[in-house]
Amino acid sequence: MSLEQAFGTRTSMTLAYVGTKSDHLFDSVNYSTTQLGTNVGFGQASGQSITLNETNGTSKYNGLQAKVDRKLAEGLQFTAAYTWSHTTDNTIGPFSETGAGSVPTTAQGPQFNLNRGDSDNDIRNVATFAMLAELPFGRGKMFGSHVNRAVNYFVGGWQISPFLQLTSGSPYDISIAGAGGGPSVRPNLVSGANLYLRPSPANNYDLLNPYAFSAPATNAGGYYIAPGNVHKNQFHGSNYSNLSMSVFKDIPIYGRVVAQIRGQFYNLFNSPAFAPPSNTQLPTGLTTPTPGTAPYTFANLNYVDYFSQRLTEVAFRIQF
């Protein structure tokens, strides 16, 4: 469903809602993972590892999309867009970052109803801005409209095209290790705890406070009988911003023949794009450290995405 409103003859605004529901999605889970309340799993006694592939996954997507467009006029064109969305599912696909063993399993098999949460690709906020602007310098422009041809070769024919992208962080999953060979599950979040940390060298660039979580309930054997109140992919990594820029210079040669020099700068300010945090499993029996003792390293930023650094490209071409 969408609504569109024009503002004059050059600018328009669009608001849209997009919702989808998907059923019978492919699931690939480790059927031999350790069962809740025990330290055994299907096939472990005979040394087997069983992978279950079936199509019983479901997902939902809800998104609000807004866009403002301005057509090229008087040397200016731009598009600004924003999307808020939320994607949930209970699936574990073959390439899922949460892993094939993260679905809680009982004697009846994998319990997908206990695995519902945010999808691996749940990016809540995405904002983009793209513009093409002809600089008002040179013959026929606002400034220097009567300069001679030689001067115009230097000051005229310039265009810039910035592209800005702002996104919220990617989701990641956390767990707490099981004792005595028992299953690992998602922990409980302690109500009122100081959850989020400001990453710094003093805390090993941790995003989450490990002491804000507690272990779920266990049976007499010390094994978890159910996951905690943290759902799948509940937490999101660092936000990301990226400004890229293109600069063009047209040089008329003869008639329709034009030479163009261009410089393109990707991630102009070299903003780091951090990968999802490492060390996202809590140990059993974690307690608050005594004064002078280093805190436990948990959900810390260790890596940046490949090829996210600033790139520069210079090109020359002839148009005719």
C-alpha angles and dihedrals in degrees: 000000000000141000124203129194126187121216106200118315098305110043133056136173127210128196119187141173118209122188130172137176121196128193135185093034118172117264127192114185138164102251090188096060115127112278124238113267093018143064096232136082139191112293096001094117090060094039094251126146112202124197116199118209118187142140106241101111124122133195140181131203128192121178140173113205127191127180137175118197129189119189120225108279132146089003097304133106129160146164124202119186137176130185129188113188143159125203123189133178144154096221137117109199124194091263098038116143091216091065136236093269098057096088110098109244132202134176086280091058135254113352105217091177087069091052100060114125143104117338122246089249096047102135104168101194130032122170125177135179125188126178140176115199130177108214112237096237129110139031113346092012134108094263123042095005092155101042117130122259095260093055091044090060087067105034103030134073098037122148132177128199117187122186120196124191126185121179138167119240129280118258123252135189129234133197143176121234120248123238124239095008093310123144124284113235139173112279134232120265110227111233114245095010122143095254110169124061132197104239112241139145089263092064098033089254092292118174097195134042106240091204091062089077134071136193119266122242119296135198128236090282092057094249123135112255096192139004120267127252094274109102129212115294092355095154130061131212130232121317117247133220127183131178117190125181138197124195121194132189120191118202115190112221109171131336108315093352111108130172117215129199116193137181121195122193117191116199090003096193093041092239111187118244103207119210118230111289124272130227096042098159119090120215122238117264096019111176133184109277120247118246111286093023119116114247121244112272109239135164093354130169109249108150144033123220116268117262092010093121123104115286126193126200129184121191141174126199142166119231121200 
